[in-house]
């Protein structure tokens, strides 16, 4: 691609490099200059413009962005590509779900040429319908087709979306004297709605191991959620112990995500069971969201997976929390 200033008389068919505001209106950058545009420039007293001119073997920025975006999406379901504009195409979620990325492939695509770029949200990010998974941007007005082909091959199928496969959840709320009761359960119901899931029922029972074990065993939902009236502070505490008493398996207690530290995850005969910290009563971004979204989409979540959530796991401060994470004194 050729780039630089040329006389207006030699600019026909070239791409305008910088927007120009004229008396008759604005000529936007990237515009392919025709005879009428050149007449406007002459009338404005402009005799030289900076342009880009594609050469044989070059791809226009829009064509290049569209081709690379299509390669990244591959055969992924529920991923929509926007129309190319100014060298940009976005990959957009058509349903709620969890982003699935092959980081090595995306790094390889970005390494081909600085003019060819792919930016994404983090792998595992929960998406709402219409959320942007990735954006392809061709920085120059054109790139060599051979380089674009290399980037497209490197990034083939690197971006996808896992969508919900579980349809319902049961919420068990345990009671203690003076406890919060069902306060905040709407925030949990809203989390399920965002994942196209329904709340099958809300069950209340005493905060006692035998009663909770019976409730877990009888819960009909595809996922069982447990919101205890008293915080769970140990794998042998009431709720994890009740899960095991019901015949279930405890996969993990505790997660390196804040808020969300006191979450636990297990299963009962293949059905996921998630113990919710009391802070899940708030609608703010929470470690529960990371685990629940993956479970809802049928993605495996192991103890090792949760252990790997610590980098990036310091989420928003909760303004009402009585013990903020920020230190109150300055070290000398």
C-alpha positions in Angstrom: 0.0 0.0 0.0 1.2 3.5 -0.9 0.6 6.3 1.6 1.4 9.9 1.5 0.6 13.4 0.1 -0.3 13.7 -3.6 -1.7 16.5 -5.8 -5.4 16.6 -5.8 -5.4 16.0 -9.6 -3.6 12.7 -9.0 -5.9 11.5 -6.1 -8.8 10.0 -7.9 -9.6 6.5 -6.7 -7.3 6.8 -3.7 -8.5 6.6 0.0 -8.6 9.9 1.9 -6.2 9.5 4.8 -7.5 12.3 7.1 -11.0 13.7 7.4 -11.5 17.2 5.9 -14.2 19.7 6.8 -15.3 21.8 3.8 -18.0 24.4 3.3 -20.2 21.8 1.6 -19.7 19.2 4.4 -17.2 16.8 5.7 -15.1 14.3 3.7 -14.5 11.5 6.1 -11.2 9.5 6.2 -11.2 6.3 4.3 -13.5 7.8 1.6 -12.6 6.7 -1.9 -12.1 9.9 -3.8 -14.1 10.4 -7.0 -14.4 13.3 -9.4 -17.0 15.2 -7.4 -14.8 15.0 -4.3 -11.8 16.3 -6.2 -14.0 19.2 -7.4 -14.9 20.0 -3.8 -11.3 20.0 -2.8 -10.3 22.3 -5.6 -13.2 24.7 -4.8 -11.9 24.8 -1.2 -8.5 25.8 -2.5 -6.9 22.5 -1.5 -4.3 21.4 -4.0 -2.7 18.4 -2.0 -4.2 15.7 0.1 -2.8 12.7 2.0 -4.1 9.4 0.7 -3.6 5.7 0.8 -3.7 3.7 -2.4 -4.0 -0.1 -2.5 -1.6 -2.0 -4.6 -1.9 -5.4 -6.2 -2.0 -8.1 -3.5 -3.5 -5.7 -0.9 -6.9 -6.1 0.8 -9.1 -3.2 1.7 -9.4 -2.7 5.5 -13.1 -3.7 5.6 -12.6 -6.9 3.5 -9.6 -7.9 5.7 -11.6 -7.3 8.9 -14.5 -9.3 7.7 -12.4 -12.2 6.6 -10.4 -12.4 9.9 -13.5 -12.1 12.0 -15.2 -14.9 10.1 -12.1 -17.1 10.7 -12.0 -16.4 14.4 -15.7 -17.3 14.8 -15.4 -20.4 12.7 -18.4 -22.6 13.2 -19.3 -21.1 16.6 -23.0 -21.0 17.3 -24.7 -17.8 18.6 -21.9 -15.5 17.6 -22.8 -12.7 15.2 -20.5 -10.6 13.1 -21.2 -6.9 12.6 -20.9 -5.3 9.2 -17.4 -4.1 8.6 -16.9 -0.3 9.0 -13.6 1.6 9.0 -11.7 -1.6 9.2 -13.6 -3.0 12.2 -15.8 -6.0 12.8 -17.2 -7.0 16.2 -18.0 -10.5 17.4 -21.3 -10.3 19.4 -23.1 -12.8 21.6 -26.6 -13.6 20.3 -27.5 -15.4 23.6 -26.3 -15.3 27.2 -23.3 -17.5 27.8 -19.6 -17.8 28.7 -16.8 -16.7 26.3 -14.5 -19.5 25.2 -11.2 -18.4 23.7 -8.0 -20.0 22.5 -5.5 -17.4 23.7 -2.6 -19.0 21.9 -4.4 -18.7 18.5 -5.3 -15.1 19.2 -1.7 -14.3 20.1 -0.5 -15.9 16.9 -3.0 -13.9 14.8 -1.8 -10.7 16.5 1.8 -11.5 15.9 1.5 -11.6 12.1 1.5 -7.9 11.4 1.0 -4.8 13.7 -1.7 -3.6 11.3 -3.8 -6.7 12.0 -5.3 -6.7 15.5 -7.8 -8.8 17.6 -8.9 -7.6 21.1 -11.1 -9.8 23.3 -12.7 -9.9 26.7 -11.1 -12.4 29.1 -11.7 -16.1 28.6 -14.6 -17.3 30.8 -16.3 -13.9 30.9 -20.1 -14.1 31.2 -21.9 -12.5 28.3 -25.4 -11.1 28.1 -27.2 -11.1 24.7 -25.6 -8.4 22.6 -22.3 -8.4 24.6 -19.1 -7.9 22.6 -16.8 -11.0 22.7 -14.0 -9.5 20.5 -13.3 -6.8 18.0 -11.1 -7.1 14.9 -9.5 -3.8 13.8 -7.3 -3.4 10.7 -5.3 -0.3 11.5 -4.1 0.7 8.1 -6.4 1.2 5.1 -5.2 -2.0 3.6 -3.0 -5.0 4.4 -1.2 -7.6 2.3 -3.7 -10.4 1.5 -1.0 -13.0 2.2 -0.5 -11.6 5.7 -4.2 -11.5 6.3 -4.4 -15.2 5.2 -1.7 -16.1 7.7 -3.5 -14.3 10.6 -6.8 -15.9 9.6 -5.3 -19.4 9.6 -3.6 -18.7 12.9 -6.8 -17.6 14.6 -9.1 -20.1 13.1 -11.9 -20.9 15.5 -10.3 -19.1 18.4 -13.5 -17.3 19.7 -16.7 -19.0 20.7 -19.6 -18.9 23.2 -20.8 -21.6 25.5 -24.6 -21.1 26.1 -26.7 -22.4 29.0 -27.7 -26.1 28.9 -29.3 -26.3 32.4 -32.7 -24.8 32.7 -33.7 -24.6 36.4 -32.3 -24.1 39.9 -33.6 -24.8 43.4 -32.7 -22.2 46.1 -32.5 -23.5 49.7 -32.4 -20.8 52.3 -31.5 -21.8 55.9 -32.9 -19.9 58.9 -31.3 -18.8 62.1 -32.8 -16.7 64.8 -32.5 -13.0 63.8 -31.0 -14.0 60.4 -31.5 -12.4 57.1 -34.2 -14.9 55.9 -35.0 -14.5 52.3 -33.5 -11.0 52.1 -31.5 -10.7 48.9 -32.9 -13.7 47.2 -34.1 -11.5 44.3 -30.5 -10.9 43.3 -30.0 -14.6 43.0 -33.2 -15.0 41.0 -31.9 -12.2 38.7 -28.6 -14.1 38.2 -30.6 -17.1 37.0 -32.8 -15.0 34.7 -29.6 -13.6 33.1 -28.6 -17.2 32.2 -32.0 -18.1 30.8 -32.7 -20.3 33.9 -35.8 -20.4 36.0 -36.0 -20.6 39.8 -37.9 -23.8 40.3 -38.6 -23.1 44.0 -37.3 -21.5 47.1 -37.1 -23.8 50.1 -36.6 -22.6 53.7 -35.3 -25.0 56.3 -33.6 -24.7 59.7 -29.8 -24.1 59.7 -29.2 -27.7 60.9 -27.3 -30.4 59.1 -30.0 -33.1 59.0 -32.8 -30.7 57.8 -30.5 -29.2 55.2 -29.4 -32.6 54.0 -33.0 -33.6 53.4 -33.7 -30.4 51.5 -30.7 -30.9 49.3 -31.8 -34.5 48.5 -35.4 -33.4 47.7 -34.6 -30.3 45.6 -35.9 -30.7 42.0 -33.8 -28.1 40.2 -31.0 -28.9 37.7 -28.7 -26.9 40.0 -29.0 -26.7 43.8 -28.1 -23.3 45.4 -27.7 -23.0 49.1 -27.9 -19.7 50.9 -27.2 -20.1 54.6 -28.4 -17.8 57.4 -25.0 -18.1 59.0 -21.7 -17.8 57.1 -20.0 -21.0 56.1 -16.5 -20.9 57.6 -15.1 -24.4 57.2 -15.5 -27.5 54.9 -17.0 -29.3 58.0 -19.5 -26.5 58.6 -23.2 -27.1 58.4 -23.9 -26.7 54.6 -20.9 -28.6 53.2 -21.4 -31.3 55.8 -25.1 -31.5 54.9 -24.2 -32.0 51.2 -22.0 -34.9 52.1 -24.6 -36.3 54.5 -27.1 -36.3 51.6 -24.7 -38.4 49.6 -23.0 -35.6 47.7 -19.4 -34.7 47.0 -17.6 -31.5 48.0 -15.3 -30.4 45.2 -14.1 -27.1 46.7 -14.7 -24.8 49.7 -13.3 -21.3 49.3 -12.3 -19.3 46.2 -9.6 -16.7 45.6 -12.2 -14.2 44.4 -13.4 -11.3 46.5 -16.4 -11.0 47.0 -17.0 -14.7 46.8 -14.4 -16.2 49.2 -16.8 -18.4 51.1 -18.4 -20.1 48.1 -18.4 -23.9 48.0 -19.0 -26.2 45.0 -20.0 -29.9 44.9 -22.4 -32.2 43.3 -25.1 -34.7 44.3 -25.2 -37.7 41.9 -24.0 -35.5 39.0 -26.2 -32.5 39.8 -24.2 -29.3 40.7 -24.6 -27.9 44.2 -23.3 -24.4 44.9 -23.0 -22.9 48.4 -23.5 -19.1 48.2 -21.8 -16.7 50.5 -24.0 -14.2 52.2 -22.5 -11.4 50.0 -24.3 -13.0 47.0 -27.4 -11.3 48.3 -26.0 -8.2 46.6 -26.3 -7.8 42.9 -22.7 -6.7 42.4 -20.3 -8.7 40.3 -19.4 -11.7 42.5 -17.4 -14.9 42.4 -20.8 -16.7 42.3 -21.4 -15.3 38.8 -18.1 -16.8 37.5 -19.0 -20.3 38.9 -22.8 -20.2 38.2 -22.4 -19.1 34.6 -19.9 -21.9 33.8 -22.1 -24.5 35.6 -25.2 -23.3 33.8 -23.4 -23.7 30.4 -22.3 -27.2 31.2 -18.6 -26.4 31.5 -16.6 -28.4 34.0 -15.5 -26.4 37.1 -12.9 -28.2 39.2 -11.1 -27.2 42.3 -8.1 -26.3 40.1 -10.3 -24.1 37.9 -11.4 -22.1 40.9 -7.9 -21.9 42.3 -6.9 -20.3 39.0 -9.5 -17.5 39.3 -7.3 -15.4 41.7 -5.6 -13.3 39.0 -8.3 -10.7 38.2 -10.4 -12.0 41.1 -10.3 -8.8 43.1 -13.7 -7.5 42.1 -15.6 -4.3 43.0 -15.6 -3.2 46.6 -19.0 -3.5 48.3 -19.8 0.0 49.7 -21.9 -1.4 52.6 -19.4 -4.0 53.7 -18.5 -3.3 57.4 -14.8 -4.3 57.0 -13.5 -2.7 53.7 -10.5 -4.3 52.1 -8.6 -1.0 51.8 -6.1 -0.4 54.7 -7.0 2.5 57.0 -3.5 3.5 57.9 -0.4 4.4 56.0 2.7 2.3 56.5 5.7 4.4 57.4 
